[in-house]
Amino acid sequence: MFEIAFSELLVIMVVALIVIGPERLPKVARMAGNLWGRMQRYVQSVKNDIANDMAVEEAQQLHGAIGKEITAIEQATLEARQALEQEILDAQPGKPPDAPPEQNPPVKQSSDTTSKPA
């Protein structure tokens, strides 16, 4: 992160030993380590919060897109149902005279089966 070389770190430790003193140096080092750990946990917490917020926003966008698709599918289904119902109504007997002729004409029964005595 800071790209500190070993020689630079060694100089910093010698200066800290001279300025702080050997008696208080372990306490200061422990406190610096604790602060460093807290800072890392805080940064990780902020990263997690941002990732969670982004995931929630993405889920909301996905929910909206799915809702639009569902609405479109429902509309298409309704249109298909109405078209099918109209075709069923058109195929029923008693059609208006302007209806197109049927593809398969009705089959005529022979008169032999109805005129035989029982």
N, CA, C and O of each residue as an XYZ file, in Angstrom:
472
protein
N       0.819     -1.192      0.000
C       0.000      0.000      0.000
C       0.863      1.255      0.000
O       0.685      2.133     -0.844
N       1.806      1.342      0.955
C       2.679      2.515      1.021
C       4.022      2.262      0.351
O       4.774      3.205      0.099
N       4.327      1.031      0.066
C       5.586      0.631     -0.554
C       6.800      1.153      0.226
O       7.598      1.938     -0.287
N       6.916      0.701      1.464
C       8.047      1.086      2.314
C       9.075     -0.033      2.237
O       8.762     -1.193      2.502
N      10.281      0.315      1.880
C      11.358     -0.671      1.784
C      11.843     -1.021      3.197
O      11.564     -0.310      4.162
N      12.576     -2.137      3.288
C      13.071     -2.576      4.590
C      14.019     -1.550      5.204
O      13.985     -1.317      6.412
N      14.852     -0.947      4.389
C      15.806      0.045      4.930
C      15.062      1.258      5.484
O      15.462      1.812      6.508
N      13.983      1.678      4.819
C      13.197      2.813      5.318
C      12.501      2.447      6.619
O      12.418      3.267      7.534
N      12.006      1.230      6.705
C      11.358      0.764      7.922
C      12.362      0.706      9.079
O      12.025      1.034     10.216
N      13.564      0.297      8.786
C      14.610      0.236      9.807
C      14.943      1.633     10.332
O      15.130      1.808     11.536
N      15.018      2.618      9.457
C      15.292      3.995      9.871
C      14.145      4.507     10.740
O      14.390      5.173     11.747
N      12.903      4.211     10.372
C      11.744      4.660     11.152
C      11.782      4.032     12.551
O      11.478      4.708     13.534
N      12.150      2.754     12.650
C      12.210      2.090     13.953
C      13.318      2.683     14.829
O      13.123      2.837     16.035
N      14.460      3.013     14.257
C      15.559      3.598     15.036
C      15.157      4.972     15.542
O      15.419      5.310     16.697
N      14.517      5.773     14.679
C      14.075      7.111     15.104
C      13.022      6.978     16.194
O      13.059      7.731     17.168
N      12.081      6.040     16.060
C      11.060      5.834     17.079
C      11.694      5.397     18.393
O      11.260      5.838     19.458
N      12.700      4.550     18.341
C      13.385      4.108     19.560
C      14.055      5.287     20.253
O      14.032      5.375     21.481
N      14.645      6.186     19.490
C      15.339      7.352     20.077
C      14.320      8.343     20.644
O      14.491      8.851     21.752
N      13.259      8.617     19.875
C      12.290      9.639     20.294
C      11.401      9.121     21.428
O      11.204      9.825     22.418
N      10.875      7.935     21.306
C       9.929      7.419     22.288
C      10.654      6.828     23.487
O      10.207      7.000     24.621
N      11.721      6.161     23.267
C      12.470      5.551     24.366
C      12.144      4.077     24.472
O      11.060      3.641     24.085
N      13.088      3.309     24.998
C      12.900      1.867     25.062
C      11.806      1.432     26.050
O      11.248      0.346     25.897
N      11.488      2.258     27.060
C      10.481      1.865     28.038
C       9.061      1.924     27.448
O       8.240      1.039     27.690
N       8.797      2.965     26.684
C       7.438      3.148     26.156
C       7.256      2.576     24.753
O       6.127      2.527     24.263
N       8.318      2.148     24.097
C       8.218      1.648     22.722
C       7.295      0.419     22.600
O       6.501      0.383     21.659
N       7.348     -0.578     23.479
C       6.429     -1.713     23.335
C       4.949     -1.294     23.437
O       4.106     -1.794     22.692
N       4.643     -0.374     24.366
C       3.273      0.103     24.494
C       2.814      0.817     23.225
O       1.707      0.591     22.737
N       3.669      1.670     22.706
C       3.328      2.435     21.503
C       3.165      1.484     20.309
O       2.253      1.657     19.501
N       4.033      0.496     20.199
C       3.940     -0.462     19.097
C       2.640     -1.270     19.201
O       1.977     -1.518     18.194
N       2.277     -1.681     20.438
C       1.033     -2.423     20.647
C      -0.179     -1.560     20.283
O      -1.113     -2.028     19.631
N      -0.150     -0.292     20.715
C      -1.245      0.612     20.408
C      -1.325      0.865     18.898
O      -2.424      0.920     18.345
N      -0.197      1.016     18.234
C      -0.184      1.230     16.779
C      -0.737     -0.011     16.063
O      -1.477      0.114     15.087
N      -0.385     -1.189     16.542
C      -0.913     -2.424     15.950
C      -2.421     -2.532     16.116
O      -3.135     -2.924     15.194
N      -2.903     -2.170     17.331
C      -4.349     -2.186     17.556
C      -5.068     -1.193     16.641
O      -6.102     -1.517     16.058
N      -4.529     -0.013     16.522
C      -5.136      1.001     15.650
C      -5.125      0.544     14.195
O      -6.090      0.747     13.458
N      -4.021     -0.076     13.796
C      -3.934     -0.585     12.408
C      -4.999     -1.665     12.151
O      -5.633     -1.683     11.096
N      -5.184     -2.561     13.128
C      -6.194     -3.612     13.004
C      -7.605     -3.027     12.949
O      -8.429     -3.460     12.144
N      -7.881     -2.040     13.811
C      -9.188     -1.380     13.785
C      -9.438     -0.712     12.440
O     -10.534     -0.791     11.886
N      -8.408     -0.055     11.925
C      -8.553      0.628     10.643
C      -8.844     -0.391      9.532
O      -9.696     -0.147      8.677
N      -8.151     -1.511      9.543
C      -8.399     -2.543      8.528
C      -9.812     -3.111      8.634
O     -10.478     -3.330      7.622
N     -10.268     -3.349      9.875
C     -11.635     -3.847     10.052
C     -12.662     -2.812      9.598
O     -13.673     -3.168      8.993
N     -12.412     -1.542      9.884
C     -13.325     -0.481      9.468
C     -13.381     -0.396      7.938
O     -14.463     -0.283      7.361
N     -12.226     -0.449      7.289
C     -12.194     -0.389      5.824
C     -12.935     -1.597      5.235
O     -13.687     -1.453      4.271
N     -12.724     -2.777      5.809
C     -13.417     -3.975      5.328
C     -14.919     -3.851      5.540
O     -15.706     -4.267      4.689
N     -15.316     -3.283      6.667
C     -16.734     -3.074      6.948
C     -17.361     -2.121      5.928
O     -18.466     -2.363      5.443
N     -16.657     -1.047      5.607
C     -17.165     -0.093      4.618
C     -17.271     -0.766      3.244
O     -18.251     -0.562      2.526
N     -16.273     -1.559      2.883
C     -16.324     -2.277      1.607
C     -17.521     -3.223      1.562
O     -18.217     -3.296      0.550
N     -17.762     -3.948      2.658
C     -18.902     -4.864      2.718
C     -20.229     -4.114      2.613
O     -21.147     -4.563      1.927
N     -20.328     -2.970      3.296
C     -21.551     -2.166      3.222
C     -21.810     -1.688      1.796
O     -22.942     -1.738      1.315
N     -20.768     -1.229      1.131
C     -20.918     -0.763     -0.253
C     -21.329     -1.927     -1.157
O     -22.206     -1.775     -2.007
N     -20.698     -3.077     -0.974
C     -21.057     -4.250     -1.787
C     -22.500     -4.666     -1.535
O     -23.213     -5.012     -2.476
N     -22.941     -4.638     -0.282
C     -24.324     -4.994      0.037
C     -25.301     -4.003     -0.589
O     -26.325     -4.404     -1.143
N     -24.988     -2.705     -0.503
C     -25.862     -1.694     -1.100
C     -25.960     -1.876     -2.607
O     -27.035     -1.738     -3.190
N     -24.835     -2.184     -3.229
C     -24.845     -2.406     -4.671
C     -25.656     -3.653     -5.017
O     -26.380     -3.666     -6.013
N     -25.540     -4.696     -4.203
C     -26.298     -5.923     -4.451
C     -27.797     -5.669     -4.286
O     -28.601     -6.190     -5.059
N     -28.175     -4.876     -3.290
C     -29.593     -4.552     -3.093
C     -30.116     -3.757     -4.276
O     -31.210     -4.024     -4.773
N     -29.339     -2.780     -4.727
C     -29.759     -1.971     -5.873
C     -29.887     -2.830     -7.132
O     -30.833     -2.675     -7.903
N     -28.943     -3.722     -7.330
C     -28.994     -4.617     -8.489
C     -30.204     -5.543     -8.402
O     -30.853     -5.817     -9.412
N     -30.505     -6.023     -7.205
C     -31.675     -6.894     -7.024
C     -32.963     -6.121     -7.314
O     -33.895     -6.668     -7.905
N     -33.019     -4.846     -6.898
C     -34.208     -4.042     -7.183
C     -34.361     -3.810     -8.682
O     -35.475     -3.858     -9.204
N     -33.265     -3.561     -9.373
C     -33.335     -3.384    -10.822
C     -33.780     -4.682    -11.496
O     -34.590     -4.658    -12.423
N     -33.256     -5.800    -11.033
C     -33.638     -7.091    -11.586
C     -35.114     -7.374    -11.319
O     -35.818     -7.903    -12.179
N     -35.574     -7.021    -10.131
C     -36.989     -7.202     -9.787
C     -37.870     -6.374    -10.721
O     -38.900     -6.857    -11.191
N     -37.472     -5.137    -10.991
C     -38.234     -4.295    -11.910
C     -38.255     -4.861    -13.318
O     -39.294     -4.849    -13.978
N     -37.118     -5.356    -13.781
C     -37.045     -5.939    -15.126
C     -37.909     -7.195    -15.220
O     -38.596     -7.409    -16.218
N     -37.871     -8.014    -14.186
C     -38.697     -9.227    -14.177
C     -40.172     -8.844    -14.155
O     -40.985     -9.477    -14.828
N     -40.522     -7.821    -13.395
C     -41.907     -7.363    -13.358
C     -42.387     -6.903    -14.725
O     -43.520     -7.189    -15.115
N     -41.537     -6.193    -15.455
C     -41.902     -5.750    -16.801
C     -42.092     -6.948    -17.727
O     -43.027     -6.973    -18.528
N     -41.208     -7.942    -17.620
C     -41.325     -9.140    -18.453
C     -42.602     -9.914    -18.124
O     -43.274    -10.423    -19.020
N     -42.928    -10.000    -16.844
C     -44.148    -10.697    -16.447
C     -45.366     -9.983    -17.011
O     -46.298    -10.628    -17.492
N     -45.364     -8.657    -16.956
C     -46.472     -7.888    -17.507
C     -46.598     -8.120    -19.004
O     -47.706     -8.276    -19.517
N     -45.477     -8.143    -19.706
C     -45.505     -8.382    -21.147
C     -46.026     -9.785    -21.456
O     -46.797     -9.960    -22.399
N     -45.619    -10.777    -20.682
C     -46.084    -12.151    -20.891
C     -47.582    -12.252    -20.597
O     -48.319    -12.906    -21.335
N     -48.027    -11.609    -19.525
C     -49.456    -11.622    -19.211
C     -50.264    -10.984    -20.337
O     -51.327    -11.485    -20.706
N     -49.760     -9.882    -20.879
C     -50.454     -9.204    -21.970
C     -50.510    -10.102    -23.208
O     -51.551    -10.192    -23.859
N     -49.408    -10.759    -23.531
C     -49.377    -11.656    -24.691
C     -50.327    -12.836    -24.481
O     -51.010    -13.263    -25.411
N     -50.365    -13.354    -23.262
C     -51.267    -14.467    -22.952
C     -52.720    -14.025    -23.088
O     -53.546    -14.762    -23.626
N     -53.029    -12.841    -22.610
C     -54.390    -12.322    -22.718
C     -54.796    -12.144    -24.176
O     -55.910    -12.495    -24.564
N     -53.894    -11.601    -24.978
C     -54.188    -11.417    -26.402
C     -54.392    -12.762    -27.101
O     -55.298    -12.905    -27.922
N     -53.554    -13.745    -26.776
C     -53.694    -15.070    -27.379
C     -55.004    -15.720    -26.949
O     -55.669    -16.373    -27.753
N     -55.371    -15.546    -25.696
C     -56.628    -16.111    -25.201
C     -57.812    -15.473    -25.921
O     -58.742    -16.167    -26.333
N     -57.775    -14.151    -26.072
C     -58.867    -13.476    -26.761
C     -58.959    -13.924    -28.218
O     -60.056    -14.120    -28.742
N     -57.818    -14.083    -28.866
C     -57.818    -14.542    -30.258
C     -58.382    -15.964    -30.342
O     -59.151    -16.268    -31.253
N     -58.013    -16.820    -29.418
C     -58.509    -18.195    -29.404
C     -60.012    -18.223    -29.138
O     -60.738    -18.975    -29.788
N     -60.483    -17.421    -28.199
C     -61.913    -17.355    -27.931
C     -62.676    -16.861    -29.155
O     -63.767    -17.350    -29.451
N     -62.103    -15.892    -29.866
C     -62.751    -15.390    -31.076
C     -62.813    -16.480    -32.147
O     -63.823    -16.613    -32.837
N     -61.745    -17.255    -32.287
C     -61.748    -18.355    -33.256
C     -62.785    -19.410    -32.876
O     -63.442    -19.970    -33.754
N     -62.939    -19.684    -31.601
C     -63.939    -20.657    -31.142
C     -65.333    -20.137    -31.462
O     -66.183    -20.886    -31.944
N     -65.570    -18.857    -31.196
C     -66.876    -18.275    -31.510
C     -67.150    -18.310    -33.014
O     -68.280    -18.562    -33.433
N     -66.142    -18.063    -33.809
C     -66.307    -18.087    -35.260
C     -66.577    -19.501    -35.769
O     -67.236    -19.663    -36.796
N     -66.092    -20.511    -35.085
C     -66.239    -21.896    -35.531
C     -67.564    -22.504    -35.104
O     -67.896    -23.594    -35.571
N     -68.326    -21.868    -34.255
C     -69.598    -22.417    -33.786
C     -70.664    -22.307    -34.871
O     -70.591    -21.419    -35.721
N     -71.673    -23.215    -34.850
C     -72.765    -23.139    -35.830
C     -73.535    -21.831    -35.666
O     -73.553    -21.230    -34.592
N     -74.162    -21.415    -36.743
C     -74.905    -20.167    -36.729
C     -74.001    -18.975    -36.953
O     -74.242    -17.884    -36.436
N     -72.952    -19.202    -37.737
C     -72.017    -18.123    -38.044
C     -72.704    -17.090    -38.914
O     -73.675    -17.416    -39.597
N     -72.243    -15.888    -38.910
C     -72.782    -14.885    -39.827
C     -72.481    -15.278    -41.268
O     -71.527    -16.019    -41.505
N     -73.272    -14.801    -42.253
C     -73.095    -15.217    -43.643
C     -71.764    -14.775    -44.244
O     -71.324    -15.373    -45.227
N     -71.132    -13.799    -43.721
C     -69.873    -13.350    -44.316
C     -68.675    -14.157    -43.834
O     -67.539    -13.836    -44.185
N     -68.906    -15.208    -43.029
C     -67.817    -16.043    -42.533
C     -67.276    -16.893    -43.669
O     -68.038    -17.261    -44.563
N     -65.992    -17.218    -43.669
C     -65.412    -18.048    -44.731
C     -65.949    -19.468    -44.643
O     -66.308    -19.918    -43.555
N     -66.015    -20.191    -45.770
C     -66.538    -21.559    -45.758
C     -65.614    -22.474    -44.970
O     -64.418    -22.213    -44.839
N     -66.195    -23.558    -44.445
C     -65.423    -24.512    -43.656
C     -64.507    -25.315    -44.557
O     -64.806    -25.518    -45.734
N     -63.406    -25.766    -44.015
C     -62.441    -26.552    -44.775
C     -62.952    -27.968    -44.999
O     -62.797    -28.507    -46.095
N     -63.556    -28.581    -43.992
C     -64.048    -29.959    -44.084
C     -65.573    -29.932    -44.048
O     -66.154    -29.612    -43.010
N     -66.250    -30.268    -45.184
C     -67.720    -30.263    -45.172
C     -68.231    -31.416    -44.323
O     -67.536    -32.422    -44.178
N     -69.459    -31.293    -43.744
C     -69.984    -32.369    -42.899
C     -70.239    -33.625    -43.724
O     -70.557    -33.536    -44.910
N     -70.102    -34.785    -43.106
C     -70.285    -36.083    -43.764
C     -71.768    -36.405    -43.769
O     -72.431    -36.287    -42.739
N     -72.304    -36.816    -44.932
C     -73.706    -37.153    -45.087
C     -73.938    -38.593    -44.658
O     -73.146    -39.476    -44.987
N     -75.020    -38.834    -43.927
C     -75.336    -40.197    -43.533
C     -76.158    -40.829    -44.652
O     -76.954    -40.164    -45.315
N     -75.948    -42.111    -44.844
C     -76.717    -42.805    -45.887
C     -78.132    -43.079    -45.375
O     -78.349    -43.221    -44.171
N     -79.056    -43.148    -46.269
C     -80.447    -43.361    -45.895
C     -80.728    -44.815    -45.558
O     -81.808    -45.113    -45.048
N     -79.801    -45.737    -45.820
C     -80.006    -47.148    -45.548
C     -80.098    -47.409    -44.050
O     -80.895    -48.249    -43.633
N     -79.327    -46.735    -43.244
C     -79.282    -47.022    -41.805
C     -80.513    -46.483    -41.095
O     -80.888    -47.023    -40.055
N     -81.148    -45.458    -41.603
C     -82.290    -44.872    -40.909
C     -83.622    -45.492    -41.330
O     -84.587    -45.384    -40.574
N     -83.729    -46.149    -42.517
C     -85.013    -46.647    -43.003
C     -85.226    -48.134    -42.742
O     -86.278    -48.654    -43.111
N     -84.298    -48.834    -42.135
C     -84.481    -50.270    -41.862
C     -85.413    -50.472    -40.696
O     -85.291    -49.799    -39.673
N     -86.350    -51.399    -40.841
C     -87.218    -51.697    -39.698
C     -86.471    -52.516    -38.649
O     -85.558    -53.278    -38.970
N     -86.858    -52.352    -37.444
C     -86.199    -53.061    -36.354
C     -86.842    -54.351    -35.996
O     -86.377    -55.042    -35.089
